[in-house]
Amino acid sequence: MPRPADRDTFEAAFRAAVAAVLPSATVEVVVRTMVAIKLRVDLDENRFIDAFFNERNHRTDLSLIEGGRRVFGYDNLGKWH
C-alpha cells in the first residue's frame, strides 16, 4: 500500500484492506482529529486490531491486542520510542 497523504485516504485504504481479507468484519472509528485517526477491527470478544495514522508525520501503527495485551505491533517510525 502506498503511503497515504491524509487520514481520510488512510481510512479508505484500511477499510478496503480489511474488507478484502475479513469481509464480515467492521471497522470502527475510535478517534478522529484534524490530523489523525484511530480505527479498530473487532475479531472476537477477546481480540482486536488497532490502526493509527497521523498525517503530520505519516506515522502508522498497527497492533493486534489479545486479552488486553499487545501481542503484535508495527510502526514506521524507524527508531526506538
BAFI-3210 file (N, C-alpha, C; in Angstrom, 3 decimals, decimal comma, padded with zeros to 6 digits):
// residues 81
n [1|2|3|4|5|6|7|8|9|10|11|12|13|14|15|16|17|18|19|20|21|22|23|24|25|26|27|28|29|30|31|32|33|34|35|36|37|38|39|40|41|42|43|44|45|46|47|48|49|50|51|52|53|54|55|56|57|58|59|60|61|62|63|64|65|66|67|68|69|70|71|72|73|74|75|76|77|78|79|80|81]
n.u [000,855|000,701|002,131|-000,195|-001,533|-003,182|-005,450|-008,014|-007,565|-005,961|-007,844|-009,753|-008,154|-007,417|-009,923|-010,620|-008,600|-009,168|-011,744|-011,091|-009,733|-011,086|-014,069|-016,490|-015,990|-016,157|-015,150|-014,369|-014,409|-012,415|-011,119|-011,024|-009,251|-008,206|-005,881|-005,293|-006,182|-007,745|-008,469|-010,488|-010,771|-012,825|-012,151|-012,940|-014,493|-012,288|-010,157|-008,671|-007,839|-005,952|-005,492|-003,565|-003,104|-001,184|-001,232|000,543|003,191|003,210|003,059|002,348|000,673|000,094|-001,590|-002,099|-004,283|-004,763|-006,639|-006,344|-003,674|-000,920|000,025|001,209|002,815|003,351|005,145|006,069|008,133|010,897|012,798|013,768|011,233]
n.v [-001,169|002,157|005,030|006,861|010,183|011,604|011,426|010,589|009,243|007,190|005,904|004,997|003,224|001,390|000,353|-000,899|-002,861|-004,419|-005,329|-006,933|-009,125|-009,857|-010,125|-010,047|-008,460|-005,400|-001,993|000,302|003,720|004,992|007,263|010,472|013,143|016,424|015,789|013,115|009,609|006,872|003,542|000,588|-002,920|-005,378|-008,672|-010,898|-011,533|-011,272|-010,314|-007,803|-005,507|-002,604|000,385|003,191|006,448|009,319|012,265|014,405|013,541|011,212|008,879|005,526|003,054|-000,301|-002,708|-005,854|-006,843|-008,947|-010,390|-008,050|-007,423|-006,334|-008,264|-008,292|-005,873|-003,026|-000,256|002,641|004,340|003,931|004,116|003,601|004,025]
n.w [000,000|-000,918|000,729|002,513|002,035|003,726|006,577|005,768|003,351|004,323|005,983|004,078|002,561|004,543|005,303|002,874|002,716|004,997|004,309|002,147|003,267|005,570|005,191|006,668|008,816|010,722|010,606|013,010|013,868|016,277|017,275|015,850|014,680|013,602|012,228|012,608|012,924|014,555|014,235|014,689|014,549|015,490|016,252|017,724|020,932|022,536|021,093|019,005|016,347|016,229|014,453|013,601|012,328|011,584|009,938|009,955|010,531|009,173|010,582|011,155|012,877|013,735|015,615|017,186|019,573|022,265|024,764|026,245|025,980|024,030|021,395|018,978|016,980|014,837|013,603|011,720|012,434|012,688|014,692|018,133|020,539]
ca.u [000,000|001,482|001,950|-001,292|-001,235|-004,001|-006,175|-009,151|-007,010|-005,576|-009,068|-010,314|-007,271|-007,512|-011,226|-010,551|-007,748|-009,925|-012,828|-010,514|-009,309|-012,082|-015,269|-017,596|-015,554|-016,478|-014,109|-014,940|-013,567|-012,296|-010,775|-010,707|-008,913|-007,927|-004,716|-005,045|-007,333|-007,539|-009,510|-010,481|-011,466|-013,053|-012,059|-013,854|-014,659|-011,002|-009,103|-008,979|-006,737|-005,995|-004,660|-003,466|-002,365|-001,036|-000,809|001,646|004,481|002,934|003,213|001,349|000,815|-000,864|-001,407|-003,051|-004,482|-005,450|-006,753|-005,893|-002,225|-000,419|000,780|001,956|002,700|004,205|005,050|007,034|008,981|012,267|013,708|013,194|010,368]
ca.v [000,000|003,401|005,850|007,813|011,605|012,163|010,425|010,045|008,266|006,037|005,202|004,295|002,105|000,399|-000,310|-001,782|-003,996|-005,266|-005,967|-007,946|-010,329|-010,158|-009,484|-009,864|-007,576|-003,987|-001,068|001,360|004,883|005,177|008,676|011,218|014,539|017,137|015,234|011,718|008,723|005,561|002,620|-000,702|-004,065|-006,429|-010,009|-011,647|-010,830|-011,179|-009,894|-006,751|-004,829|-001,146|001,049|004,616|007,204|010,746|012,826|015,372|012,863|009,968|007,727|004,476|001,996|-001,400|-003,582|-006,912|-006,903|-010,172|-010,453|-006,798|-007,256|-006,222|-009,473|-007,987|-004,471|-002,469|001,170|003,016|005,439|003,597|004,291|003,188|005,026]
ca.w [000,000|-000,912|001,923|002,324|002,258|004,803|007,379|005,027|002,408|005,144|006,398|002,920|002,215|005,617|005,165|001,705|003,064|005,919|003,538|001,261|003,995|006,610|004,630|007,616|009,899|010,610|011,046|013,848|014,141|017,721|017,454|014,628|014,926|012,348|011,529|012,953|013,048|015,148|013,792|015,378|013,955|016,480|015,666|018,582|022,206|023,214|020,173|018,043|015,670|016,241|013,447|013,867|011,314|011,821|008,650|010,116|010,419|008,437|011,476|011,034|013,886|013,700|016,779|017,485|021,012|022,671|026,217|026,833|025,809|022,656|021,051|017,758|016,625|013,795|013,301|010,698|012,898|012,379|015,813|019,411|021,156]
c.u [000,903|001,190|000,850|-000,890|-002,011|-004,800|-007,344|-008,704|-006,588|-006,807|-009,658|-009,470|-007,349|-008,833|-011,230|-009,719|-008,477|-011,025|-012,299|-010,165|-010,277|-013,427|-016,416|-017,235|-016,005|-015,337|-014,793|-013,936|-013,580|-012,030|-010,496|-010,448|-008,663|-006,805|-004,478|-006,343|-006,890|-008,742|-009,385|-011,307|-011,602|-013,029|-012,943|-013,891|-013,345|-009,886|-009,565|-007,695|-006,979|-005,056|-004,719|-002,662|-002,364|-000,485|000,302|003,007|004,386|003,193|002,031|001,649|-000,279|-000,568|-002,496|-003,103|-005,280|-005,455|-006,216|-004,403|-001,869|000,441|001,557|001,771|003,687|004,043|006,184|007,962|010,463|013,270|013,002|012,374|009,497]
c.v [001,234|004,205|006,876|009,237|012,179|011,058|009,810|009,002|007,012|005,227|004,400|003,073|001,001|-000,360|-001,290|-003,029|-004,959|-006,008|-007,090|-009,235|-010,767|-009,557|-009,271|-008,917|-006,140|-003,161|000,078|002,501|005,105|006,647|009,270|012,665|015,203|016,473|013,754|010,930|007,417|004,710|001,304|-001,715|-005,114|-007,779|-010,997|-010,932|-010,578|-010,562|-008,785|-006,200|-003,334|-000,627|002,538|005,267|008,679|011,365|013,862|014,718|011,526|008,726|006,791|003,413|000,963|-002,304|-004,638|-007,028|-008,163|-010,240|-009,215|-006,538|-007,181|-007,444|-009,308|-006,506|-004,076|-000,961|001,511|004,161|005,181|003,845|003,833|004,335|004,365]
c.w [000,000|000,344|001,677|002,677|003,437|005,478|006,625|003,998|003,154|005,530|005,246|002,552|003,272|005,529|003,993|002,009|003,998|005,172|002,650|002,004|005,091|006,200|005,609|008,762|009,645|011,174|011,781|013,983|015,648|018,033|016,085|015,029|013,573|011,548|011,788|013,012|013,692|014,798|014,541|014,590|015,047|015,776|016,415|019,930|022,938|022,376|019,246|017,443|015,800|015,162|013,709|012,752|011,683|010,547|008,770|009,912|009,681|009,282|011,282|012,075|013,653|014,886|016,815|018,999|021,330|024,188|026,908|026,699|024,330|022,358|019,748|017,463|015,558|013,807|012,352|011,127|012,650|013,486|017,083|020,003|022,213]
res [m|p|r|p|a|d|r|d|t|f|e|a|a|f|r|a|a|v|a|a|v|l|p|s|a|t|v|e|v|v|v|r|t|m|v|a|i|k|l|r|v|d|l|d|e|n|r|f|i|d|a|f|f|n|e|r|n|h|r|t|d|l|s|l|i|e|g|g|r|r|v|f|g|y|d|n|l|g|k|w|h]
***
